[in-house]
Every structure is written in C-alpha cells, then in structure tokens.
Amino acid sequence: MKLFSLAALTALMIAGANGMADDEKQEAKTPDSVHDFKVKSLDGKEVELEKYKGKVLLVVNVASQCGATPQYTQLQELHDKYADKGLVVMGFPCNQFGAQEPGSAEEIKEFCSTKYRVKFPMFSKIDVNGDEQAPIYDFLKSNSDDHTNIGWNFEKFIVSKDGKVAARFKTRTKPNAPEVLKILEEELAK
C-alpha cells in the first residue's frame, strides 16, 4: 500500500477538481443559501430562487385537504400586507402527510385560486422528508435550529434577505401568530 503525503493528496484533489466539468463543480458546491436552488413553479417552469435575493421568504409546505388548510387565508393576508415591504410567501404542495394533497398541479392551482384566492408563488408538488425530499427542504431543515423532519403540513420557515434560515415554526403555529409576525417584521426591517 502506497502512502501519500498530505501535500500530494491535496494536489491530486485540486487537479481532480480542476478537471471537472462546470456542471459537476456546480453539483459539488454546497449551497450557502436558499438562493442557490432552482425549483419548479406549479406551472412546471424552472425558477431560480436567486431572483428573491433581498426579499424575506416565508416557505410553507401546503396541502388542500388538511385541518390546517385554512392557514392559506392567513398566508395570503401576510402576502397582501407585507409584499410591498419585501415579503414573498412560497407554497410547496406536499402529499406526504395523510395523502392530503392528492391533486394534480392544475387541481391544486384551481383549488388555491378559487377557494383561498392565493396570489403568492406556488411551486410544484414535492417531498419534504425522506429519500426523495427536495434539496431545498434538506437545506431548510439542516440550517434551522430544529433539524428534525417536517412533522406535518403547513410548517413554516422564515428565510432572511440573504437566504439564511431565520426561524422555523410547526403546523400549529399560525402564520399570523405574534411570534411569527415578530420575526417577519424584524427580518423585513433589516
């Protein structure tokens, strides 16, 4: 077995990285913020979250047939109240909890627009836990104070203007709860 010095091993690693294609380098890069991700809109279009730099994000995994579904009303109210101050509410439909989001993208869009008059950005249905979880949710959980799996629909993450996780709230904490509003307003004021 041949042993390499630390310097020789480092040189080999650098040479290997220099030989990578740009796509491989991008994949190998660890995300520093939410802005490093690309997601699909509910209409299937790719969205680079970089476009939200300088905005405060309220990221929520949503479902149409959940006991917490009426939180859509409060989410839309927050969107209406704070959008001009820099808040973007983002809905990510998820069917992992009690199969409470079984609809197609078209059905979800129709439900949200007719029942709750949702105008904030909605994205394609994703998994928020497990082997198929969306990378953005891996980032959100890993970079919050609570690294546990998402427990149910309508968990909320507040993301600062620089794309870092500022807070996480469980399902039972309503979007307009004082503790949520306090952090939203603090982040918007920065």
C-alpha positions as a Python dict, from the first residue, in 0.01 Angstrom:
ca = {
    (1, 'M'): (0, 0, 0),
    (2, 'K'): (144, 334, -106),
    (3, 'L'): (111, 627, 133),
    (4, 'F'): (70, 983, 9),
    (5, 'S'): (177, 1295, 191),
    (6, 'L'): (-93, 1545, 274),
    (7, 'A'): (51, 1785, 17),
    (8, 'A'): (47, 1520, -256),
    (9, 'L'): (-310, 1421, -171),
    (10, 'T'): (-421, 1787, -175),
    (11, 'A'): (-253, 1837, -513),
    (12, 'L'): (-436, 1531, -651),
    (13, 'M'): (-770, 1663, -519),
    (14, 'I'): (-712, 2007, -673),
    (15, 'A'): (-611, 1852, -1004),
    (16, 'G'): (-925, 1638, -997),
    (17, 'A'): (-1147, 1938, -921),
    (18, 'N'): (-982, 2138, -1200),
    (19, 'G'): (-1062, 1855, -1441),
    (20, 'M'): (-1434, 1858, -1352),
    (21, 'A'): (-1688, 1990, -1594),
    (22, 'D'): (-1866, 2310, -1485),
    (23, 'D'): (-2186, 2110, -1421),
    (24, 'E'): (-2000, 1876, -1188),
    (25, 'K'): (-1846, 2169, -999),
    (26, 'Q'): (-2192, 2323, -957),
    (27, 'E'): (-2331, 1993, -825),
    (28, 'A'): (-2038, 1952, -586),
    (29, 'K'): (-2088, 2302, -442),
    (30, 'T'): (-2259, 2304, -107),
    (31, 'P'): (-2544, 2556, -107),
    (32, 'D'): (-2480, 2863, 107),
    (33, 'S'): (-2833, 2999, 91),
    (34, 'V'): (-3182, 2933, -39),
    (35, 'H'): (-3083, 3149, -336),
    (36, 'D'): (-2858, 2867, -463),
    (37, 'F'): (-3160, 2649, -551),
    (38, 'K'): (-3376, 2606, -857),
    (39, 'V'): (-3733, 2480, -816),
    (40, 'K'): (-4029, 2427, -1046),
    (41, 'S'): (-4332, 2651, -1038),
    (42, 'L'): (-4679, 2499, -1020),
    (43, 'D'): (-4690, 2561, -1397),
    (44, 'G'): (-4375, 2349, -1442),
    (45, 'K'): (-4136, 2636, -1517),
    (46, 'E'): (-3790, 2642, -1363),
    (47, 'V'): (-3748, 2919, -1106),
    (48, 'E'): (-3407, 3029, -984),
    (49, 'L'): (-3452, 3135, -623),
    (50, 'E'): (-3164, 3376, -674),
    (51, 'K'): (-3429, 3616, -804),
    (52, 'Y'): (-3553, 3651, -445),
    (53, 'K'): (-3224, 3792, -306),
    (54, 'G'): (-3307, 4088, -85),
    (55, 'K'): (-3654, 3952, -4),
    (56, 'V'): (-3773, 3783, 315),
    (57, 'L'): (-3928, 3444, 236),
    (58, 'L'): (-4196, 3253, 422),
    (59, 'V'): (-4163, 2897, 290),
    (60, 'V'): (-4454, 2664, 371),
    (61, 'N'): (-4534, 2304, 277),
    (62, 'V'): (-4905, 2316, 194),
    (63, 'A'): (-5193, 2074, 136),
    (64, 'S'): (-5552, 2116, 17),
    (65, 'Q'): (-5725, 1860, 239),
    (66, 'C'): (-5566, 1923, 579),
    (67, 'G'): (-5714, 2055, 900),
    (68, 'A'): (-5459, 2337, 870),
    (69, 'T'): (-5559, 2424, 511),
    (70, 'P'): (-5744, 2739, 631),
    (71, 'Q'): (-5396, 2879, 703),
    (72, 'Y'): (-5396, 2967, 331),
    (73, 'T'): (-5614, 3264, 431),
    (74, 'Q'): (-5356, 3393, 677),
    (75, 'L'): (-5071, 3328, 435),
    (76, 'Q'): (-5248, 3533, 169),
    (77, 'E'): (-5318, 3810, 424),
    (78, 'L'): (-4945, 3822, 509),
    (79, 'H'): (-4864, 3835, 139),
    (80, 'D'): (-5108, 4123, 91),
    (81, 'K'): (-4985, 4315, 396),
    (82, 'Y'): (-4608, 4275, 355),
    (83, 'A'): (-4536, 4211, -15),
    (84, 'D'): (-4457, 4577, -79),
    (85, 'K'): (-4214, 4566, 215),
    (86, 'G'): (-4026, 4268, 67),
    (87, 'L'): (-4205, 3952, 186),
    (88, 'V'): (-4259, 3660, -51),
    (89, 'V'): (-4480, 3375, 71),
    (90, 'M'): (-4392, 3050, -107),
    (91, 'G'): (-4619, 2745, -111),
    (92, 'F'): (-4479, 2398, -175),
    (93, 'P'): (-4758, 2138, -205),
    (94, 'C'): (-4674, 1805, -42),
    (95, 'N'): (-4869, 1479, -29),
    (96, 'Q'): (-4655, 1304, 236),
    (97, 'F'): (-4886, 1361, 532),
    (98, 'G'): (-5212, 1168, 525),
    (99, 'A'): (-5223, 1194, 143),
    (100, 'Q'): (-5382, 1537, 194),
    (101, 'E'): (-5253, 1685, -134),
    (102, 'P'): (-5353, 1424, -394),
    (103, 'G'): (-5436, 1668, -674),
    (104, 'S'): (-5253, 1745, -995),
    (105, 'A'): (-5080, 2079, -1044),
    (106, 'E'): (-5390, 2207, -1226),
    (107, 'E'): (-5622, 2091, -947),
    (108, 'I'): (-5400, 2250, -680),
    (109, 'K'): (-5387, 2578, -873),
    (110, 'E'): (-5766, 2579, -921),
    (111, 'F'): (-5829, 2499, -552),
    (112, 'C'): (-5591, 2768, -425),
    (113, 'S'): (-5716, 3039, -658),
    (114, 'T'): (-6090, 2976, -619),
    (115, 'K'): (-6116, 2872, -254),
    (116, 'Y'): (-5844, 3095, -100),
    (117, 'R'): (-5764, 3346, -376),
    (118, 'V'): (-5394, 3265, -344),
    (119, 'K'): (-5173, 3511, -532),
    (120, 'F'): (-4835, 3426, -379),
    (121, 'P'): (-4597, 3193, -569),
    (122, 'M'): (-4689, 2826, -565),
    (123, 'F'): (-4445, 2557, -667),
    (124, 'S'): (-4470, 2201, -792),
    (125, 'K'): (-4557, 1920, -554),
    (126, 'I'): (-4252, 1790, -365),
    (127, 'D'): (-4146, 1559, -83),
    (128, 'V'): (-4017, 1738, 226),
    (129, 'N'): (-3879, 1429, 402),
    (130, 'G'): (-3717, 1100, 303),
    (131, 'D'): (-3509, 977, 14),
    (132, 'E'): (-3698, 1185, -243),
    (133, 'Q'): (-3707, 1510, -44),
    (134, 'A'): (-3650, 1827, -241),
    (135, 'P'): (-3297, 1963, -187),
    (136, 'I'): (-3435, 2297, -69),
    (137, 'Y'): (-3605, 2121, 223),
    (138, 'D'): (-3285, 1940, 314),
    (139, 'F'): (-3120, 2284, 327),
    (140, 'L'): (-3403, 2443, 528),
    (141, 'K'): (-3406, 2168, 790),
    (142, 'S'): (-3026, 2143, 812),
    (143, 'N'): (-2989, 2518, 860),
    (144, 'S'): (-3262, 2579, 1117),
    (145, 'D'): (-3236, 2540, 1493),
    (146, 'D'): (-3457, 2231, 1463),
    (147, 'H'): (-3301, 1973, 1227),
    (148, 'T'): (-3585, 1722, 1261),
    (149, 'N'): (-3806, 1606, 976),
    (150, 'I'): (-4112, 1806, 882),
    (151, 'G'): (-4388, 1679, 1110),
    (152, 'W'): (-4697, 1774, 910),
    (153, 'N'): (-4841, 2012, 653),
    (154, 'F'): (-4807, 2389, 696),
    (155, 'E'): (-4470, 2401, 872),
    (156, 'K'): (-4315, 2740, 813),
    (157, 'F'): (-3961, 2864, 754),
    (158, 'I'): (-3870, 3231, 759),
    (159, 'V'): (-3571, 3298, 536),
    (160, 'S'): (-3374, 3623, 567),
    (161, 'K'): (-3290, 3857, 281),
    (162, 'D'): (-2951, 3686, 242),
    (163, 'G'): (-3111, 3343, 204),
    (164, 'K'): (-3037, 3205, 553),
    (165, 'V'): (-3295, 3035, 774),
    (166, 'A'): (-3409, 3282, 1041),
    (167, 'A'): (-3680, 3071, 1208),
    (168, 'R'): (-3892, 2757, 1186),
    (169, 'F'): (-4247, 2711, 1311),
    (170, 'K'): (-4457, 2397, 1341),
    (171, 'T'): (-4803, 2344, 1192),
    (172, 'R'): (-4998, 2459, 1497),
    (173, 'T'): (-4829, 2798, 1493),
    (174, 'K'): (-5049, 3006, 1266),
    (175, 'P'): (-4887, 3231, 1006),
    (176, 'N'): (-5020, 3541, 1185),
    (177, 'A'): (-4912, 3431, 1534),
    (178, 'P'): (-4730, 3705, 1730),
    (179, 'E'): (-4402, 3508, 1734),
    (180, 'V'): (-4412, 3470, 1353),
    (181, 'L'): (-4501, 3835, 1294),
    (182, 'K'): (-4222, 3950, 1528),
    (183, 'I'): (-3953, 3767, 1330),
    (184, 'L'): (-4104, 3859, 992),
    (185, 'E'): (-4106, 4226, 1086),
    (186, 'E'): (-3753, 4212, 1229),
    (187, 'E'): (-3624, 4049, 909),
    (188, 'L'): (-3810, 4294, 685),
    (189, 'A'): (-3661, 4586, 881),
    (190, 'K'): (-3301, 4470, 820),
}
